[in-house]
Amino acid sequence: MPATALVQLEIHALRPLAGPNIWFDRPAWEFQLDSCGIDDENLRPLAGLLLETMAEAASIPRFGASPFPAIVPRVAHQSRSDAVVAGASCSRCRRLEAAATAPFAAALMADLCLYLQVLADSPVSASALAKADAADSSALKKGDRHRLEPRIDTENRCASEPVPVFQRPDDWLVAVEFEEEPLGRAAIETSRQLIEAAARHEPFDWPDALERFRELAAELRLGFATGSIVAAACARDIPYMRLDAESLVQLGHGVKQRRIRMATTDGTGHVANFVAIDKDLTKRLLSRIGIPVPLGRPVVDADDACRAAAEFGWPVVVKPQDADYGNGASIRLTDLDQVRAAYPLARRWSERVLVERFVQGAMHRLLVVGDRLVAAVRLGPACITGDGVHTIHELVASANRDSRRGTGNPFPLRPIELGPEELTVLAEQQWTADSIPPSGAIVPLRRDVFFSRGGTIDDVTDRVHPITAEAAIDAARVVGLDVAGIDLIAVDISRPLAKQEAAVLEVDAEPSIALHMAPWCDPDRPVARAIIEMLFPDGDDGRLPVVAVVGATGRELASEIAGLCDVRGMKAGYANDHGAWLTGRAIAVSPSSLRDNLQSLWLHPRTAAAVVELSLDDIVDSGLPFDRCDVLVIAGLDNDSVENARRRFANARVSRVAANPARSRLSTAARALECLLNSLSSPCGLLLNLDDPAVAAFAETVSPAAVLVSRDPDHPLLTRHLHRGGRAVTCERETFILHRGCSREPRTPAPCGSSFDPPVAKERSDAPLLACAATFALELVFVVPASSNGPLQSRFPNSAPASHRSSTASTDAVLPPASNTTANNACNVTNSPATTTGNNATGWPP
């Protein structure tokens, strides 16, 4: 193809799906791709370049990268169906080319977007393709064949002028998972530029593009400390929200929320931080409770520093009173001239300067989390070990070839230098850079022990004496910190501090937990997990009950459910795409997205439950605003989506594999419904309104654990469901009847609307019945006995035990054929509290 030919990739309808969606169980970018004018044959060499680059990148050490790759997949809560998301692999291009009719450019675009993020240490693993046609397009709604969509502008990170978009019959939909939304968008733009350059036979600076992309990833993603704690939270299925562009993160929702910023938690008070910053005040507090500290005092000028040094005896340390990381500190000073020279250096970092007596021994950092000592390391100065053959200069060069040493964030250890200070330290030992130390001789090169200056780190957690560990915990408590780093000097950490010349130097309110984790430390200590266990003890997952409402009566029904929960003692919020309300007050009334409105509820410290009104179109357009719901109320459906859904769930199970032809035959509405069903934490939480004909048709193929609702107690589907031991809710005059198999429990409807009254339109009168059924389903999900009479709030523990949540999706449980044994057993259920719940540990009928 001539180089002057017009070849380009047209990207339309670009939008983020910020939660589980019709493609994956994780956030993804979706866009419509038109590869007009691009010959697939011109892109074949680019696939080879991709594989070669991946191989080279795999051999480059990337220390200090995102901790999330250890959590596969990142979000612990997974689909409850047998769906398997295809992982990232270098054979993806060939597999898609052979298994689907997608053009090679589209397949390569999907892979490049994915691999770029992988090369930037993002834990993404899924991409997919589908044909975009008028009958089944998730990029354009029905009747919306022309839209204005922004083009990608990664340089300014904002949308440029919108351009008209027309659906083409040969367009393809591409979905690519992302970790950070702007990073995924930048991957799309970089991939487009690379493919267009290859198709035009133009040069493209791939290494530079990759490096810029990695720099963007480092800027956008959470840092190592915060990311490690968030990864530990994800492993416990604890939800999280980023609250700013830095490291402020909320763990958990509503009344259960906790917040962190690096290793600092919301339990770290301002007073405790004030005490920890003041080293002199900290020493005085520690001394008062019997913890040894070095002799010293604040000084006002250089002359006073000299007097203090003579008072305490040589050698001494001159350091700022409230600076960190060893900034401005001068150690092991042996005469007055050195003290006078050290004072102005410390004064640059603080107006207050300390002079202390130097304590002989090794520097140790002990990490205290709550009431436990979880890790300890010994910090050593930059040094080399002689071999009797090579000079010190050659040994330093050999030590710097350690793959962990390098400049910049990716490397945990810094290179060892032979600068003026190192040469001075060598001269004090009667060495030079050209000296050859004997074999086994350890030659220190610096006086300080900071790993950022070439220092070493050795784990000594198992050697810490119990009395020393107790002293470290007491030091953190007297300062008032829940997470603290204790810096102390000791010759032998396995002996009590009082039996050796040892002292605690300071207590750090923002300790670096990376010191105790790989690749800095060996073995890797679970410090991030310890912080999560302190914040969420006893298996608490920080989650609140979530009720999702779908159907024509959604707005009225959602308000009824929230009002019923509120009247019964649980402060339930209500969110839709128009706003969010809590206890009758609007907390977010704006045209923002449903996800933003729900997050407003999660931010509110009084929210104890959430009711979310959404539609299948919302899921197609933006994904789910949550990753899990406890009750799903399907009040109404359209016949088209039901027919597709019935075909999906009644036939053999279909794996969720990229570009699977079976999935492309499903309408987007059916896939949105599948996404909703996969988000259910228990099959008991599925609630179906049989009074809607479309829902009744769908109910024939779903789990027998679902709760069926109808005003007609003789509905044939409901009757058959109850004879099989199922649950249902019906209405007789003014009383609601809760059915568990053949048992019945009358329940008088509670008044709604007294304290919760969002603006809704009363569309139908079956909302109170469905609202009562929703609270009944919540009781089933959380395994609450039917005889419990307390307020609804007292019926929900801090977190449902893992055994109460089913590991199987309701979408995979096709209704089994009825048997006489099952029906007879169901009708023998008594009305005793022990038997009317109808739940075993998994939430399925016994």
N, C-alpha and C positions, 0 to 999 in steps of 0.2 A: 504494500500500500504506500502511495507517495506520502512523504512527510508533510506535504501541504494539505492533505485531506482533512476535512473537518470531522474530528472524532471527539466525542465527549460522553461522559456519564451524566445523565440527568437524574438528579435526586429530588423527589417530590414528597409531599405529605410527611415530612420528617417530624416525628414526635416521640417523646419519652413515655414509656410505660413504667411508672415508678414503683409498681408492686407486682405481685403475681399476675399473670396476664394470659392471653389465649395462646401464647407461644411457650413460655417457661414459667417456672415457679419463682423466678428472680427478675429484678428489673431489667429492662431491655429497651434499646432504641429500635424503632420500627420506621422504615422508609420505603418508598416506592422507587424502583430503579429502572431507568430506561437506558440501555446500552446502545443507543443509536450510533451507527457508523463505526463500531468497533468490531474488528475481525478477531475471533477467538484465537486463531492461529498466531497472531502477533503477541498474545499473552502467554503462550506456552513457556517461553524462556523465563518469564517473570515468576512462574510457579517454582522453577528450579532455583531462582535467586532467593525466593522465600524460604525454601527448605535449607539452603546453604546458610542464610542469615540466622535461622533458628538454631542450627547446629553450632555456629560460632557463638551466638549469645548464650547457649547452654554451657559453654566452657568458660565464660567470664564470671568470676565470683561476684555475687550481688548481695553482700552482707548488709544487714540492717534494712532489708526490704520489708514489705508488708507482712505481718504475721498471719494474715488470713489464709495463705495457701495451706497451712496446717489444718484448717477447718474446711473440709470438702464435703458438701458444698458450704458456702459461707453461712447461709441462714439455716439454723438447725432444724426448723420446722419444715418438713418436706411434704410433697404431695401424698395424699392418702391412697392414691390409686397405684397401679403397677406401672405407671408411666415412667420412662427412663429418658432423661435428657441426654442427648449425644454429647460426649465430652470433646474437648479440643484435641486434635491429632493432626499430624502432618499429612495424613492420607485423606483428609476431608475433601480436598478438591477432586481427587480421583474418584472417591466414593460418590460424591454428588453428581459428577459427570456421568458415571455409569448408571446411577440409580434414578436419575431424574432427567427431565428434558430441559432443565434450566441452562441458559447460556453460560459458557465458561467464565465470562466476565462477572456475572452475578455471583457465581460460586466463589470466585477468587475475591470479590469484594467482601463477601461475608467472612471468608477466612482471614483476610488482611485486617479487617476491623477487630476481629477477635485476637489475632496473634500480636498485633501492636500493643494491645492492653496486657497480654501475657508477658511480652518482653519488658513492659514497664512494671512488672511484678503485681499486676492486678489478678485476683483469683477468679477469673471468668473462664467459662468452659462450654458455652453453648451458643450456637448460631443456627439459623434456619432460613429456608427459602420456601416461597409459595407463589403460585401463579395469581396475578391480580387480574380478575375479570369482573364483569358486571354482576354476575350471580354470587360471587363469593370474594369480596374485597373488604379487607379490614382497614384499608387506607382511606376509602371514600364511602360515605354513607349513601343510602338509597336516595336518588334524586339530587345528589350533590356531585355532579360530574365536573364541576369547575370550582376550584377553590384558590384562595390566595395563600401561598406558603412562603415563609422566609428562606432565603438561601443561607448556607452555613458560612459563618465568618469567624474562624478560630483566632485570628490575629487580635481582633477587638473583643472577642467573646460576646458578641451581641448579634442580633439578627439584622441583616441588611434589608434593602427594600424588597417588599414582597413581589413575587412574580406569579403570573397565572399558571395554574396546573391543570392539565387535561389528562383524563385517564386514557391510556392507550391499550389496545387489546394484547400487546406483546410485553407489557410491563410486568416486572416481578417484584414481589414484596420480600424484603430482607429484614430479619430481626437478629440483633446482636446483643448479647448480655453486656451489662456494664456494672462497674463497681461505683464509680463516681460519674454523675451525669455529664459534666463538661468534658471529662476525659474520653468518654465514649463518643461524644460528638466530635472531638478533635480527631479521634481515630477514623471516623467516617470521612472527614475532609482529607486527612493525610492519605488514606487508601485511595480516594478518588483521584488525587493528584498523581499518585504513583502509577495507577492503572492508565490514566490518560497519557502520561509521559511515555510509558512503555508502548502504548498503541500508536503513538506518533513518532516513535523512534527518537525521542528526545532524552537528553541526560537528566537524571534525577539524583540529587545528593541524598541517598538513602541513609548513610551513617549520620549525617547532620540532622535529618528529619527524625531519626530514631532518638538521638540524644536530646533534641528539643522536646520530643514527646515525653521522654523520661523525666526531664526537668519539670514539665507541666504536671506529671503524675506526682512527683515528690512535693510539689507545691499544693496540690489539691487534696491528696490523701491524708489521713490521720497519721501523726507521727508514730514512732515505734512504741513508745510507752502507752499512749492512749489507744493505739490500734491493738496492742496486745491485750489490754483489759477488755476492749470491745469484743475481740475474738473469743476471749474466755466467757464473756456474757453470751455470745451467740452459741457457744458450745452448751450452755445451760438453757438455751431457748429463751433468753431474756431479750426483749426488743430494745432497740436504741434509736435515738434521734440526734443528729448533729444540730446544735443550736447556733453555731457561728462558723465562720470559715477557718477558724483555728482548731482548738482542741477541746472546746466545751461540748460535752455530750451528756444527754439525758438517758439513763437506763431505767426501764420500766415505765409504767403509765400512771397518770392521775395520782391517786392517793398513795400509790406504791413507788412513785418515782424517786430515783436517786441521781445525783449528778457528779461527774468527774471532770477533771482537767489534768491530763497526765496522771501522776500518782496522787494528786490532791483530790479529796472527795468533799461533798457537801457537809461531811462531819468534821472537817477541819475548820475550826473557828478562827475568827480574825484575831482574837486575843492570843490563841496558841501560836499563830503565825508571827505575831508581834514578838512574843517571847523567844521563839526559835531564831528570829533574825538577830536579836541582840545577844551576841555570844557571851558577854560579861554577865548579863542577867541570867542566862541559861546556866552558866557555871555556878552562880551563887545558889540557884535553886537546887541543882544537883548536889552541891556540897552540903546543903542543909539536910538532905535525906541520906547522907552517907556514901554517895557515889564519888570516887576519887576524880579530881580534876587537877590540871596543872596550876602551879602557883602563877599569879599574874594580876595585873590591874590595868585600867585605862590610864593613858598618859596624855598630857596637853601639848607638849612640844618635844623637840629633840633632846633638850637637856633633861627633861623629866623622864624621857625614855632611857637615857643613860643612867639616871639615878635608879630607875626600876630594875635595869639589868644588873647593876651592882648589888642591888638589894636581894634579888632572887638567885644570883649565881649563874655562871656561864656553863654551857652555851644557852642562848635565848632565842626567842622567836618574836618578830615584830610583824603584826598583821592588822588589817582593818577590822573594826569591831562588827561590821554588818555587811561584809562582802562574801561572795561564794566562789567556788571553783579555784580557790587558791590565788585569786587575783590580789596583787599587792602584798602578798605574804613573803617574808624573808626568813629562812629557817637556819638553825645551827650557826648563829652569829657568835663570834668569840672575842670581839674587842669593841671598844667604844666607837671607833671610826666606822665599823660596819653598821653599828646601831644608828649612828647619825645619818649614814647614807640610806638606810632602810626606811627611816621615818617618813621622808617626803614621798617615797614610793608608795607606802601604805596610805598616805594622806590623799593621794590622787583618787583613791577608790572610796574613801569615807572621811568624814570630818572627825570621826572618833577612831582612835588607834589603841591597840592592846599590845602590851609587852608581857610575854609569858616565858617561864623556864622551859627549855627544850626537854622533852621526855624521850628517853632512849627506847627503841623498840620498833616494831613494824606497824604500819598503818592498817587498820581494819575498818570495814564498813559493814554494820549489822542492820538488817532491814526488819523492822517490827510492823506487823499488820494486826490491828486490834490488840488482842492479848497474847499474841504468839510471835516468837522469833522465827521467821520463815526462811531466812537466808543470811549468809555471811561470807565475805571475801576478804582476802589479804591483798593489799595493793603494794606493789613493789616499784622501785624506780627503774628507769630505762637502764638496761644492763646487757652485757654479753658474757658468754662462757668461753674461756680459752680452750684451745685444742693443742697448744704447743707447736703449731705449724704456721698459722695465719696471724697477721697483724690485727690490731684492734680495728683499724680502718676497714680491713677486709671482712672481719667478723661482723661489723655493723652492716656492711653491704649485704652479707649473707642473711642477717636477721631481717632486713627490709624486704627480702624476697618472700617472706611469709605472706600468703594470699590474704590474710586478715589485715595487713598493714597497707595503708594508702591514704590519700588526701580526699576529703569530701565525705558526705554523709554515708555513702554505701559501705565504707570501711570502718570496722569497730576500733581498730588500733591505728595509731599514727606512726609514720616512719621515725626511726631513731636518727637523730642528727648529731653531728660533731661540730657544734658551734662553740662560741667562747665559754659558755657556762660548762659544757661538757669537757672542754679541754682543761678548764680550771679544776674541775673535780678529778680528772685524771692526774693532773700535776700534783694534787694533794696526796695521791696514792703513789707518786713517783712513776707514773706511766706517761707515755705519749701516744699519739695516734699510730706511730710506726712500731710500737712495742709489741712483742709476742708473748701474751700471757701463757703460763703453763697450763697443761691439760687439766680441765675441771675447775679452774679458778674463775670465780664470779667477779666481774669488774663492774661496779656501779658507774653510771655515766652522769647522773643528775642527783641533786639532793631531794627534789620533790618526787612524789609518787603518782602524779596524775597520768592516767592512761592516754589523755589527749596530747601528752608530751613524750610519748614513747614508753609509758609505764606498763607494768604487767598486772594481771588479775588471776588470782588462784582461789578456788572455792574452798572454804574451811567450815562450812555449815555443820558438818558432822563432828567437828572437833571442839566446838564452843562449849565451855564448861557450863553446867546448869546454873550455877550462881551468877556467872557473867551474863547468861541469857536473861535471867531474872532482873539483873541490874539494867540491862538494855530496855526491857519492858517498862520498868519503873521510870526510867529516864523519859521515855515517850509519854507516859501518863502524867508525870509532874509538869511537863511542858503543855500537855493537853492535846496531843496529836493522836489521830487514829492510824495514820500511816507515817512512819518516821524512819529516817536513816541516822544511825548512831555512829559517829566517827570516834574511834578510840585508838590509843597507842598501847600495845602490849607486846612483850617479848614472846610469850607463849599463850595463845588464846585458849588452850586446853586447861589452863590453871586459873583460879579465881583472881580477879584484879587486885584484891587486897594483899595477895601473897607475892606480888611482884611489883616492879616499878611500872605502873600502868595508870592511865588517865583517860577520861572521856573528854574529847576536845569540843564537840558541838553536837547539836541535834538538828537535823535537816528536815524542814517541813515539806520540801519538794524533792524527795530522794529519786535518784536515777535508778529505776528498776532494771534497766538494760544491763547493768553491771552483773546481775545475777542470772541472766538469760543467755542462751546461745545466740550468736557465736562468741560473745564476750566471755562467757563463763562456761566451764565444763566440769560437772554436768549442769544441764539446764534446770533451774529451779522454778517451780510453778508459782511464782510470786503474783502474776496477774490473776490466777485462779484463786489465790488466797484473798486478794482484794475483793473479788466478786463474792466469795463465800462470806466475807465480813459484811458486805452491803446487803446481800440477799441470803440470810441464813435459812436453815431448815428446808432446803429445796424450793424456796419461793422463786417463782419465775418472773415476778414483777408485772404479770399480766392481769387484766381486768376482763370480766365477761363482756363479750361483743355479740350483739344481735344484728344481723343483716336482714333487711326487708326488701324484697323484690316483687313488683307487681303493680297493677293499676291502682290499688288502694294504698300504695306505699306511704304517702305522706301522712294520711290520717292514721294509718296503722302504726307507723313509727312513733308518732306523738302519743298514741294510746299506750304503747308498750312502755315508753319512757315515763309517762305519767303514772302508770300502775306501779312501776318499780319505785318511783319517787314517793308515792303515797305509802308504800309498804316498807320504807326505811332505807332504800338504796338510792343514792344520788346518781341518777342515770342521765347522761347527756344525750342529745339528739343532734345529728349532723346530716345535712344533705348538701347539694351543690349551691344552695342559696345562703347557707350560714350554719351556725352551731348555737345550741341553747343548752343551758344547764339550770335546773330548778326554776324554770320560768323566766330566766334572764338570758338575753342574747349576749353571747361572748364573742361572736364573729358573724357579722352580717355584711357580706360583700360578695361580689361575683367571682370569688376565688374558687379554686378547684375543690372537689370533695375531699381530696387527701389533705389539703391545707386546713380545711374546716375540722376534719377529724383530729388532726394534730393539735389544733387549738384545744380540743377536749383533753387530749393526752397531756398537754402542758398544764391544764388547770389542776391545782392541788386538791380540789374537792371531788373530782370525777371518780366515781366508783364503778361505773359501767357505761357502755356506749351503745346506742342504737343508731344504726347507719341506714339511711334510705338511699338506694342506688338502683340503677337500671342496667340491663345487659349492654346497652349502648355505652354507658359509662365505663364498663369493664373493657369493651372493645377499644374505646378511645384512649383511656388513661391507665388501664390495669386496675387491680383491686387496691383500695386505699389502706388495706390491712393485710397481714400475712396469714391471719387465722381468725376464724369466728367460731363462736360456741353454738349459736342458734342461727339457722338460715330459714327465714319465713318466705316461702314462695306463694304469694297471694294471687298472682295471675301471670299468664304467659300467652304469647301469640302462637297460633297453631303451627306456623312454619318452623319455629325454633323447637317446638315440642316434637314434631315429626322427625327432625334431624337428630334430636337428642335421644329419642326412643331407638332409632336405628343404631346410635353409638353405644347405648348401654345394654340393649337387648342382645346384640351380637357378641362375637368373640372380642376379648379385650385387645385394645390397640395400643402399642407402645408409642410414646411421644418422642419420636425420632425426627430429626431435622428432615424436612422435605418428604415426609412419609405420604405417599399418595392417598392412603386411607383417611388421613387427617384433612387433606385438601378437599375431600368430598363433603365435609361437614360445613354447615353455615357458620358464620362468625357468631351468631346468637347461641347456637348449640355449644360452640367452644367456650363462649363466655359462661354459659351455664355449667359446663364441665369445670371451668376454673373456680367458680363459686363452690361447687360440691367438693372439690379437692381441698378447699380451705377449711372445711369443717373439722373441728377437733374430735368429734364423736358422731357416729351415725344417729345417735339418739337426738341430736340437735336439728335434724332435718324436719321441717314442719310444712305440710302441703295442704292447701285449701281445696278440698274436693268440690266445693260449690262453683269453682271455675272449671269449665269443661276441659280446657287445655291442660290444666294442672292435674285434673283427674286422669286424663289419658297418660300423662307422664308418670303418675304415681304407680302405674301397674308394673313398672320395671325397676323400681328403686328398692333400697334396703328395707327389710321387714322391721328394722328398728326405728324407722321414721314415725313421726307423730302425724296422724291424719286428722283433719278438722272438717266438720260439716254441720250445718244446721239440721240436716236430715239424719236422724239416728238409724234409719233403715237403709242408708246408702249401701248398695251391694258391695262396693269395693271396701267400704269401712267395715261392714259386717264380716267379710272374709278376712280382713286384716286382724280384727279382734279375735277371731277363732284361731288364728295362728299365734296368738300371744302378743299381738302388737299393742300399741298405745294410740289413743285417740281422744279428741275433745269434741263433745256435742253440746247442744243447748236445748233445754226443756223449759219453756216459758222464760222466767227471769233467772234461772239457775244454770250454771255451767256444770257439765258432768265430765270428770276425768276418768278415762277408761284405761285399765291395765289388764289386758286380756278380758276375762269375764268379770273382773271386779270393777266397782263403780265408786267414785268419790265425788259427792256434790260439793260445789264451791260457789258461794255467792259472789257476784262480780263486785269489785271494789270501785269506788268513785274515782274518776280521773279528771284531770284538768284543773284541780284546785291550786296546785303549785307548779304546774307545767303547762304552758299554753302557748306554744309556738304558732305562728300564723299558718294555718292549714285550711284546706277546703274539705268539708265533710262530703265525701263522694259516695260512700256506701255505709251501710249499717252493720256490717259483719266485722268491723275493726275491733270492738270489745271482745268478741269471741276469739278472734285470732290473737289478741293481746294476752288474754288469759292462757291460751294454748302456748304462747311463747314463754311465759313465766314457768309453765309446767315443763316445757322442754329444757329450760335452764336447770330446773330441779333434777331432771333426769341426767343431764350432762354431768352435773356436779354430785350425783348420787346422794340426793337428799331424801330421807324417809318421808313417806306421804303423811305421817302423823306429826311432822314438825310444824309447830304453830308459831314460831318466832317470826320476827320481821325478815323480809327477804334478804336484807343485808347480812344477818347473822348466819344465813344458810350457805354463804360462800366463803370457804377458807381462803387464806392468803394465796394459796395456789393449789390447783387440783393435783393430786398425786399422779405420777406418770401412769400408774396402773389404771386410772380412771379414764384415760384417753386412749381411744382405739388407734391401732396402727394400720387399720384397713379403711379405705375410703368407702363411703356409702355408694359411690359410683361403681364400685367393683362388686357390690353385693347384689346380685340379681335375685329377684324374689324366687325362693325355692318352691317346688310343688308342695301343696298341702298334703298332710297325712293325718289319718285319724288319731294317731298317737299324739301328735302335736296339738291338735285341737282339743282332745280330751284333757291333756295336761294343762292347757291354758284355762279351761273352764273349771279346773279344780283349785284354782288360786283362791285363797281366802282373803278376808279383809284385814288380816293382822298386819301391823306395821312392818313385820319382817318379810312379808311375802308380797305386799302390794306394790313395791317399787319396781319389780320386774327387771332389776339390773344385776349383772355380775360385775366383776372387776373391769371388764372391757367395755361395758356399756351396752352389750348385746343382750337380748332376752335369754334367760337360762334355758 
